[in-house]
Amino acid sequence: MSGGRVGREVRYAVRPAALDTTARWMASLAADWDRRLAHIKRVAEAAEAAERDAHPAPPD
């Protein structure tokens, strides 16, 4: 994005290449977080299953 004054106004213009680069970086970052959160979920579910197996609930 670039900007320049025209009288009292500041007019901005988008630079598509810079936005494309930023969008790719954000998509990559989102994918990294998805992988990290999926790993945390697997670890938590495995710990929960291990706890359940170690201490089964009494029958009703």
Secondary structure, DSSP 8 states (H G I E B T S, - for coil): -EEEEETTEEEEE--HHHHHHHHHHHHHHHHHHHHHHHHHHHHHHHHHHHHHHHS-----
